[in-house]
Amino acid sequence: MEYQIERERVNYNSLTNNAFTSLVASALAIAKEQDLSTHSVLGNCTLSIETNLTVLKQLLNEETSLSARSDFDAQRDDDLNYLNTMLDAHAISRDAGNKAAATALLSVYGSFNRQLNYLPLNEQTTELDKVLNYWATPENTAHFSTLGLSDDLEALKTSAGAYKSYHLERTNKGNAQSPKVRNVRRIIAKHFVMYLGIMEGLAVLDSDTLCYTILDRINQLIKEQDALLKAKATRNAESEALKN
């Protein structure tokens, strides 16, 4: 029996790290359900892909543990809570100058939400930016100086900036990658495409039923990821069109 099948294609570079690792691991899992002991060339490809996939997962885990978004968020929360606590204390001070300065700085919360911890992370960033902009005026900068809290204000600015930098670096377009991650992903993608090509050749040229069945199932996974990428591109295009 002659089979006609071609491997599906997707832009692997555009997949998020989670989507990429999930696709490759799921594809290999499908192949492992079958007895491919007579296909030594596929076994060699599988070993290479699995080895590099393990390296990739380790890299991603290390980067996550070293620079988790929650750590940056916790630091800016601590810095903001400390400032608010100190301002509250000065607001009931018997020193008229300190009391006036603290009261003026706390007045920002008449317009903006003080309970940032209860907001989604993106909304926290937006609200905190507004508060920091309010506090950045020359008059309010002088108030912080009066209270001896200038360094603490700078600490908050630093932690808030660090959070935004991390967020942009690691989550921009859902596909931020360090150079090491990019390199390992490139190797895996190259070997994975070769692996699928070999399976396609065996299915079509040798009428290999097993390879045909495996490739057909893997194709479904690839088509799903391709559809998700196209849907995302459409949403982004529509969003840009609305902005213009």
N, C-alpha and C positions, 0 to 999 in steps of 0.2 A: 504493500500500500504506500502510495506517495503522499507525503504531507506538504502542505503549503503554510508556512508560518514565518513571520518576521518578528524580531524582538522590538518591543515598544521603546520609545525614546522619551527622555525627560531632561530638562536642564538641571543636572545634578548640582551645579554651582549655586543655583537659586534656591535650593531646598534648605530649610533651616537645619541646624545640627541634629535636632531631635528627629525630624522627618527623614533626613539622610541615613542616620544610623538605624532607624526603625525599618526603612525600606530594605536596606542591604541585609540586616539581620533576619528579617522575615523571609526574604528570598532564599537565603541559605538554609533557613529552617524548613522551607518547603522541599528543597532538594534533599535534605537529610532524611526526610520521611521515606525516601525511596532508596533502593539498593543500587548505588552507583559504583560498586566495587570494580566493575569491568571497565569503567571510564576513568582510568588513572589520570588523564590530563585534566579532567574536571576536579579530581581530588587535589591535585597540586594547586590549581587556581583557588580552590576553596580554602586551603591552608593559608595561602598568602593573604587572602582577603580577611580571614578570621584573625590572623595575627595583627594586621594593621587596624582592624576594627577594635581590638582590645586596647591597642595603643591610643587610638582616638578617644575611646571612652574614658581612659585614665586621664588624658589631657583635659578633657572637658570637666571631669570631676575635680581635678586639681584647681582649675581656673575658677570653678564655681565656689570651692571651699575658700580660696584665697580672696575672692572679691565678690562675695554674694551680695545681691542687692539689699537683702534684709539688714546686713551689717552696716551699710552706708546709711540706710534709712534710720536704723537705731541710733547711730551717732548724731545725726542731725536732730532727731527727736530729743535726745539727751541734752544737746546744746540749747535747743529752744526752751525746753522745760526748765533748765537751770536759769536762763535769762528771765523767764516769766515769774519764777519763784522769787528771784531777787527783786524784780520790779514790784511784785506784790508786797514784799516786805518793806521796801522803801516807800511805797504808797501810803503806809500807815506810820511812817517815821515821824518823830517829833521835830526833826530838822525840816524846816519849811522849804528850803531849797531842794533837798532830796525828794521830799514829798511832791513838790510841784513837777520836778523832772520826771519822776516815775509815773505820775498821773498822766502827764502829757504823752509819754511813750505808750502807756497802756491804752490810750484812747484809740489806737489803731484798731483795736478789736471791736470798736463800735461799727466798723465797716467790714471787717474781715473775720473769718471763723477762727476762734482760738483753739478749738478742739480738733487740731489737725490729725491726731491719731485715729480719729473715727472716720476720716475721709479716705477714699481710694488713693493710692500712691500718686497717680498723676494729678489729682485734684490737690493733694497736699503740696506738691511742687508749685502749682499755680498760685495757691493761697500764700505760701511762704514767700514766694517772689514778690508778691504785692506788699506783704508786711515789711520785707527787707528794703524795698524801694521807698516805703514811707519812712522807715527809720534812717535812710541814707541822706536825708536832707540836712543841710548844715545845722539847722536848729536842733534837730533830734540827735545828731552826732555830738553836739555840745552837751546834751542831756546825759548821754551815755558816759561822757568824760566826767561830768559832775559826779556821777554815781560810781565812778571807778570801774565801769563795765565795758570799756572800749575793747579790751582784749577778748572778752567773752563774746562780744558782737562779731569780732573778726573770726573767732572760732566757729560761730554759727555760719557765717558766710562761707568759710572754707568747707565745712561739712556739707552744706547745701550744694555748693559747687561740685564737690566730689561725687555726690549722688547723681547729679545731672550728667556729669562726664561719664560716669560708669553706665548710666542708663543709655546714653547715646552710643557708647562704644560697644556694649554687649547686646543691645536689643534693637538697634536701628535696623528697620526693615525685617526684623526677626531673623537676621542671618549674619550677625557680626562674628568674625572669626579671627583668632590670633594667627600669626604667620605659621606657627607649628601645626595648628589645627588645619589651616588651609593646605599645607603640604601633604599631610597624612590623608586628608580627604581626596586630594588630587590623585594620589596613588591608589586608594581604594576604588575610586570611580573608574580609573583606567583599567584596573584588573577586573572590576565587575563587568564592565562593558565587554572585555575580552571573554570573560566567562560566559556571558549571554550569547556572544557571537559563536563560540564553540558549540554551545548547546543548540543554537539555531542551525548550524551546519550539520550537526549529527541528526537533527530531526528531519531536515529537508533532504540532505544528500544521502544519508544512510537509512532514512525512514525509521528512525529510532523512536518507538512509541513512548518510552520512558522520558526521553528528553523533550518530546513534543508536549507531553502532559505537564511536566514541570515548567517549561517555558510559558505555556498557556496560562498557568496560574500566576507566575511571576509577572507576566504582561498585565494582568488585572491590577496588581499592586502599582505598577509603574503608571498605568493609565489613570488611576485614582490620584496619584501625586501630581501628574501633569494637569489634570482637571482642576485641582486645588490651586495650582500656580496660576492657571489662566483665569480662574475666578477672582483670585487676589489682584491680578493685574487689571482686570476689568473694574473692580471696586476702586483701586487706586486712581485709575483714569477718570472715573466718574467723580471721585472726590476732588481731583485737580480741576476738573471742568466746572464744578460748583464754585470753587474758589475764584476762578477767573470770570 
